[in-house]
Amino acid sequence: MKSSIKILIVIFALSLFFSSCTMERKLALQFIEGDAKSTSVMLVPPDILYMFNEKGLPYGEYDNIDSAKFYNSKFIQYISDSVFLENYFNHFTKHAKEYGLEVYFPNDISDFLDVKNTAYIVRFSQMEIMEDTAIYLVEERVNGFQPQFKEIEYNLVALSTWFDISMKDSVQNFTYFDEQFITDDIYGDYIQDDWSFDYRYDYTKYDIELEYIYEFAKDMGKTHASYVYDLMMNSYIWNQLPPEKRDNFHYLHYNVRYHSLEVAEEAFIMLEDE
């Protein structure tokens, strides 16, 4: 009897889950095929792209630590901020248009003010690139023996971005954050020495190159365009959902390439007001 009750509870819970998902997907498609095609976005780029080197300096005395870190950096001193931002915003714009959005920049302000349909303002309040190192810890138990450990230092370059997003005619805005990074690639495996029979980790490290950082800028422009679209879509879904359906809300992602909907694995982090 108890098992039957449990089964009924599970079935009821699943029915609620699929009912909620069905409604959310229906509203998402309603947005994709309707409102999204007449939605505009004003992008306000940052005043400056901040660049920091967080790696330690060689031992010594320095008159200006920030300057010393900059000129001792492996990547930061060679990155062109204008090229990085151009790659980023070109791909943000290109991808946003694939979603059907109309994209504006500050020099299009007069046209943007004439927009009658739904419109958003996305302000890039801060963007910063940071260079640092981290440790890749390899741990493996080989043939049942004691675990083998190997620490490998690698480079990383991270992009941190803060966004202020609001509706065109609203005084209320919300702040969001995202951080993504690229690293050196490490490929390896434990091998046994033919003579000593000791195990060692044999690996190859492929370093980050400057061109990879500019490709990273393009990828991030595309990624953030999808995050903005998902944010608008989910805001639409939330506003259309009956209050009783919001407890089991599933934040969705629209894959424009495959025209498919799925539960989002990544999204902006919303920052609470202090």
Secondary structure as UniProt FT lines:
FT   HELIX           2..33
FT   HELIX           35..38
FT   STRAND          40..44
FT   STRAND          49..53
FT   HELIX           65..71
FT   HELIX           76..78
FT   HELIX           81..98
FT   TURN            99..100
FT   STRAND          102..104
FT   HELIX           106..108
FT   HELIX           109..113
FT   STRAND          119..141
FT   TURN            143..144
FT   STRAND          147..167
FT   TURN            168..169
FT   STRAND          173..183
FT   STRAND          185..192
FT   TURN            194..196
FT   STRAND          199..206
FT   HELIX           210..240
FT   HELIX           243..248
FT   STRAND          252..255
FT   TURN            256..259
FT   STRAND          260..263
FT   STRAND          269..271
//
